[in-house]
Amino acid sequence: VRMEKDEEDEEDEALCRYCFDGSDEGDLLKDICACSGGQRWVHLHCLRRWQRMVMVSQPTHPAFYEDDVRYHKCNVCAAEFNIPPPTRHELMQSFTGAEIAALISEGCVIGSHRVFSDELERQMETMHPIQRLMTGYPHWIKGVYLIVDVREDNGRISLPVRTDASLDRVRQRFQAEAERSGYDGISLEVGGKKHTILAGVGSFEEVKDGDVEGIKATLAALKAPAMLVLAAETEPDCGEDSVTAVNMCRPVQLPPAAAQHLDALNERSNGADPDPLAGIRDMTEWMEKFEDTEQFGPLDEAKNALKLDMHLAQYRATWEVMKKYPGVRRVKVEHFIGGPCESDDLMWCVVPGGMKRGWTVVSRTLAEDGSDESVKRAASNVSTLVSAMTLAHTRAARRDDAQGDVCGGQTVRLRNLQARADLNGEVGLALRYDSESGRWMIRLRNGEGKSVKPDNLEAMDGEGGRVFAFWGDARWSRAQLLGEIARGHWGLCRAGVGDITTSTAERWESLETSGRMAFAPVTEMTEDFMKNAHREMQVFRPSAAAAEGEDEGVQRDHSED
């Protein structure tokens, strides 16, 4: 009886080890670890707050995650919490909110916050010139990233190894990890999780599942190039889903020689040349004319070599498509630096038009031309552009004389509407012409679809078809991107045709000032410079609103005069 009374008294006096409040602030949990006495009590929300603070101290990039034991172990008794901690994705979502997390999907855009862009520009100004050349900041400053792919994580990592030296380093890493408990020479820790070489795939295709010694022997004898596929020991969660996006605000201007070379191709060929190597031979001859290639600048500089690769890919793709569709010469290709990943390769194309969103994403096509890696990459660039240019041309092709001066995928402005005069001046995208009704289906910037007669449309950019070609892209895990959003760096919203039709120079400013983007609330995860900017805005807002009211009053009085 005495023992029961002591336990009742203890529960009456119980206080949370974190906030020192009792059950009035929520139900108290007991014995979540091996602690005794007053340390045994805790509010679940206080424990989660503590785990959030631990997470805040971690970088958002998964390559730099560390297994902070405070997240899942008691820092007093060192025992594991018997309540499973939330996943990184769940914690990041607790900072951003479920609504923002739901916007991480294909067809949405990620825009950099003005304060974030200003801070990166300020930091670049203080950098040494060499450091400024090497930094990745330009990818993020005033960026508008269109999400082109969200892929569910299957717990596997593909690890291509291209040189024997790299393969030796991989083997050394496996040997070093073998000294850890539970690791047997074929496993690595990646992102805080144990990953093991998978048999039956890649360079281990001939090894049977479960044959550890066979995997070890194959790894020891392996020669480059090789492909290792690693499988996670634990079931993946959606926080590890891969998110890929392309920056629509970093166009690349090719020199006049590129346009002159394409013009010469258009003038000399109708696309009927039966020799598929003719285009390549012509390119080789052209490259030997240094008076042309010099317009690209010194080719030992990466940016100039990339410009030349862009032009050669477009030249070869134009040549290939012209054999079937001579009119493809009218398709305009605009090249962009899409992001920091694989930036030497054409990874994605966006073709305006189409009935679903108003644009179509074309992913990279892998070619198998020969064994030389550089030849394969160049052929893949051409194949990707061939697909995109063919689609752009077929959308823009005239199929009915009654369709007017407008073609599919072209930017248009509404005019002379009588019943909906409020739409006059609105800009949209021509999707498809319906011969039966004699009207164009137009997608407006606000997402609305309208059926409009050709006489009520003013043709703008995109005559003949357009392709936005993105060299490289940006990649995040879902949890990583949520973490960067939680820090205040980025906002999200649904993409619209306005993000496609707006000129590249105005794209970020137009999105940033539109009020469409959703940003995470200020929390302990928010960067200090973002918090300071938010406080300054809160101070400025009342005076700005008052000034706006005064202006409206003056305008109103003036109009009444």
Order of alpha helices (4+ residues) and beta strands (2+ residues): alpha-beta-beta-alpha-alpha-alpha-beta-alpha-alpha-beta-beta-alpha-beta-beta-alpha-beta-beta-alpha-alpha-alpha-alpha-beta-beta-beta-alpha-beta-beta-beta-beta-beta-beta-alpha-beta-alpha-alpha-alpha
